[in-house]
Amino acid sequence: MKIASDFHNISDGQNDGHNGGIDPDQPLVPVHFDGQDYMLPEGANLAASLLAAGVRVFRKTPVSASPRGPFCMMGVCYDCLVEIDGMVQQACQTFVKAGMIITMPARPTDVPSLNAQEPSE
């Protein structure tokens, strides 16, 4: 079981329970990501927590299967897409909750190859 490393809370002093920072005083809860169990701080940003726990690849691109992980951390780039309990979401816009089942999004099997040629008529 992996445990997210301790970080200092980066909030502005007001703690609403969802400040995105990883507070070492937050209780750790179990989550499951792609075959591995992790203990992450409850209520913390999911992308930041997984990165702190050593996860670097969150998804693979549909065409080339290139690895992708969080980049912008503000919901713009979509490189942190994960499937949580059957629904594809951005990890950087999600808070850690106990018992989450997280996987890499399924790759579509019907994506044509970049090198495929159009049939001529």
N, C-alpha and C positions, 0 to 999 in steps of 0.2 A: 504494500500500500504506500503510495506517495503522498507526502504532505506538502502543501504550499509553504514556501519559505516565509519568514516573518518580514513584514514591511511596516514602515511607520505610516500612520494614518495621514493622508494628504488632504483632509477636509479643511474647510475654512473655519473650523471650530464649532460649527453647527452640525450635529450628527442626527440625520433623519432616518438612519438605519440603511440608507441606500446611497452612500456618498461615493461609491466606486473605489475608494481607497481600500487597501487591505490592512485592517487593523489587527494587530496581534492579540487583542483581547476579544475579538469576535469568536464565537464558538465555531469549531470545525465540524462540517457535515459531510457525509459520504456522497460522492457522485461517481458515475461510471462513464468513462470516455474511451470509446473504441477498444474495448477489451481490457482496460486497466482501471482499477479502483483508485480514487484519490480522496483525500480529506481536504476540503477547501473551506475558506471562511464564509460562513452564511451571510448573505446579503451583499457580498463583494461583487465587483464586476467579474463576469465569467471569463472573458478573454484574458484579463490581467491575472486572474487566479490560475488559469491553466498555464499561462506563460511562466508564472512564478514556480509552478510545479514541474516545469521542464518540457511541456508540450510545445512543439514548434510548428507542426503541420496540423492544420484544422480541416483542410479539405484539399481536393485535387481538382484541377481544371477539367471540364468535360471532354475537351478534344485531345489534349496532349498529356493529361494526367500529371501536369506540373504541380509540385507542392505549393500550397498557399497557407499563410498564417496572418494574424492581425497586422495591419499596416497603419491605418489612419487612427484607429481607436475612437472614432466619433461617428461611425455609421455611414460613411460616404463610399468606401471602396468595395465593400462586400467580400473582402478576402477572408474574413473570419466566419463565413457561413458554416453552421453546424446543424445537425438534425437533433432536436431535443424532444424526446417523447413523441416522435413521429412528425414533428413540424420543423421545417427549415427556418432558422432564425440567425440573426447576427449575434455572435457571442459578445461583441463589445457593447451591445445594447440590452444585455440580459444580466440579471442578478442571480447569484448562486442560491439554489434551494436544495434542501436535503432530498436525496433519492433521485436526482436527475439522471436520466439515461441519455447520454450524448454520443452521437456517432458522426462520422464524416457523411455528408450528404451522398446519396446514391448517385453514381455516374449514369447518365442516360446511355442506353445501349444503341439508340438509333441516331446518334450524331454522325453525320457523314464525315469521312476522312477529308482533311484539307487538300489532299492530292487527288481526290476522286474527280474524274472528268464527267461532265454532263453528257448524256447520251445524245448522239447526233440523229437528226431526223431526216 
